[in-house]
Amino acid sequence: MNISLKYISLFSFSALLMLANNGFAQQQITLSQAVEMALKNNLDIQIAKNNITAASINNHIGVAGGLPTVTGTAATNEQLTGLNQELSNGTVTNRTSVASNNSNIGFTATMMLYNGGRVLATKKRLEELQHLSQDQLNISIQNVIADVMLKYYVVVQQQNFVATLQQSIVVSKQKLDLIEARRSAGLSNDAELFQAQLDLNAQNQALQSQNVIIEQAKDDLLRSLVMSPNTEIVIKDTILVDKALQWENIQVSLKNHPSLLSAETQIGINKIIEKEAEARRYPTVNLNTGYNYVRSQSAAGFTLLNQQYGPFLGVNVTVPIYAGTNNIRQIQVAKVNTENARLQKEVVLQNFKNTAAKAWESFTATLSLIEAEKQNYALAEKLLNVITQRFQLGQATIIDIKQAQQSFENSGYRLNNLSYNAKVAEITLKQLASQLGN
């Protein structure tokens, strides 16, 4: 077994040992599990669901004013008054502290018969508000999925950097062992030994720093999952880019994005508000019916007892004649708001088109760069192996092997970054097309 295989086996054994020790304390999660937890725990989604519930409750004909109202009243008054009364037949009554009682009980029902169609318009607006709440929930869902995916793949990206560093550290340890062996044989000097040790120390420090970055990336992911930052999670994954994306499908799907559907719904709501404002210019006709009971009793006077009771039925008509131009101004403001809603939809659509075009350009360009960088990475790995073998034979210097290591690390970093950038562009495109989670 050569030195390279020996260190690779050592790293593999160490990794297995760490997993064995921490396996029971750590929780391994996949991307689908992370998305599921986020959708379950995210507070914005819970708020959006509550908004749907509230909009569903409000979406009722009674809230729109289409159901009758029934009220009941009851009152009684006791009073003591002075009475001085002269009747035409000559009877004179002059008393003090005359007790009297007035009581009434009534029930009134009012049914709106006509108000210019405002009730129907209001009911339609309540339905559209419920649809708007659903669109906003879909927006929150897509945003949460995109956020979790991006943070999940940041962890994967940073872990891939560790893998590249570990491969380079294997070579550095091999280099240090060879120099120590040569020095013992009198074939190498202290300068080469010190340089090899410094190179290894620097790489170990870089590995430690990278592990800190990974833990911070996991903390960001845990925050999106609404989990405790003390939760230990393990992610074992690679960055695989969906090369089956089609630009034509993305363009078609843009129109179905919940943000655009929400903007279209808002336009419809504002149009309905225009109708509601117009309806205020028309008469309102109400049907009133009910039952009244009135009783008056006095200890003295011309009328000692008076009772009236029975049902009643009537029609009330209210005609708006002049309201200080308020109705006209409300109609004008409603039309302005409708036009603003149209403009806002166009702004959203233009932003989506621009973002999609930039993401697609980045996606396609990065895919091409990835293929080229894969070749570079393979060449850099071969070069490192060749230089390592030459160094073992004494045909390469420590500078040669260090340059080969730098080329290998840089190519690995570039390939990893390109893969992540392509994944980011893919997630952006799928989010714009509302395809995340499908």
Residue, then its C-alpha position, 0 to 999 in steps of 0.5 A: m500500500n502506498i502512502s496516499l492510500k494509507y492516508i485516505s484509509l485513515f481519513s475514511f476510518s476517522a470519519l466512520l468513527m466520528l459518525a459512530n460516536n455522534g450518530f445517536a445525537q445527530q439527526q440526518i435530514t434530507l432536502s424533502q424532510a427539511v422542506e416538510m419541516a419548514l412548511k409545517n413550522n413556518l410562522d408566515i405560512q401559519i399566518a397566511k392560513n389564518n388569513i384564509t380562515a378569516a376571509s372564509i368566515n367573512n365571505h358570507i351574504g350576511v357580512a355583505g348586508g344581504l340578510p335581514t336585521v332583527t332588533g328588540t327594544a323594551a323600556t319602562n319609566e316610573q314618574l311622580t308629577g304634579l297635576n293641575q287639570e280643568l275640564s270643560n265640564g267644570t271638573v277640576t283636579n289639582r294633585t301632587s305626587v301623581a304616580s304614572n308609568n310608561s312602558n313599551i316593548g317592540f320587535t323590528a325586522t328590516m330587510m333591504l330590498y334594493n340599494g343599487g346592487r351594492v350587496l351583490a358587489t360586496k359579496k363578490r368582493l368578499e369572494e375575491l378577498q378569499h381567493l387573494s388570501q389563497d394566492q398569498l398563501n401560495i406565495s409564502i409556500q414558494n418563498v419558504i421552499a426556495d429559502v430552505m433549498l438555498k440554505y440547504y445547498v449552502v451547507v452541501q456546498q461548504q461540505n464539498f469544500v471540506a472534501t477538497l481540503q481533506q484530499s489536499i491534506v492527504v497529499s501534504k501529510q504524504k509530502l511531510d512524511l517523505i521529507e522527514a524520511r529524506r532528512s533522516a537519510g541526509l537527503s533533505n534539509d530543515a528548510e524543506l521540512f519547516q515549509a512542509q510543516l507550515d503548509l500542513n498547518a495552514q491547511n489544517q487551519a483552513l479546514q477548521s475555519q471551513n468547519v466553522i462556516i459549515e456550522q454557521a450555514k447549518d444554523d441559518l438552515l435551522r432558523s428557516l426550519v424553526m428549530s432550535p440552533n442547538t439541534e445537531i443535524v447531518i446532511k449527506d447530499t450532492i448538488l445535482v442540477d436539473k438539466a431538463l429545464q426548458w426556457e419555453n416552459i418557464q416563460v409560459s409558467l410565469k403567468n401562473h405565478p401566485s404573485l401575478l394571480s394575486a395582482e390580477t385578483q386585486i384588480g378585480i377587487n378594485k373594480i368591484i369597489e368601483k361598483e360599490a361606490e357607484a351603488r351609493r348614488y342609487p336609492t335604498v329601499n328597505l322593508n320594515t315590519g314588527y310588533n309594538y306594545v305600548r302601555s301608559q297608566s296614571a293615578a289621576g288625570f283624564t286618561l288613567l290607562n292607555q294600551q296600544y299593541g299590534p304588528f306594523l309593516g312599512v317601506n322606507v326609501t332613502v334617496p341620496i340627493y347631495a353628499g358634498t360630492n363625496n360619492i363622486r370623489q369615492i368613485q374617482v378614487a376607486k378608478v385610480n386605485t384600479e389603474n394603480a393595480r393594473l400598473q402594479k401587475e405590469v411591474v411585477l410581470q416585468n420584474f419576473k421576466n427580467t429576473a427569469a431572463k437573467a437566471w436563465e442566462s446564468f443557468t445555461a452559461t454556468l452549465s457550460l462552465i461546469e463541463a469545462e471545469k470538470q475537465n480542468y478538475a480531472l486534469a488538476e487531479k492527474l497533475l497532482n498525482v503525477i507531481t506526487q509520484r515525481f516528488q517521491l522519486g526525487q524528480a520534483t521539488i516542494i514548490d512543484i507539489k505545492q503549486a499542483q496542490q493549489s491548482f487542484e484546490n482552486s479547480g475544486y473550489r471553482l467546480n463547487n461554486l459553479s455547481y452551487n451557482a447553477k443550482v441557485a439559478e435553477i431554484t430561481l427559475k422554478q420559483l418563478a414558474s411555481q414549480l418548487g415542491n412539485 
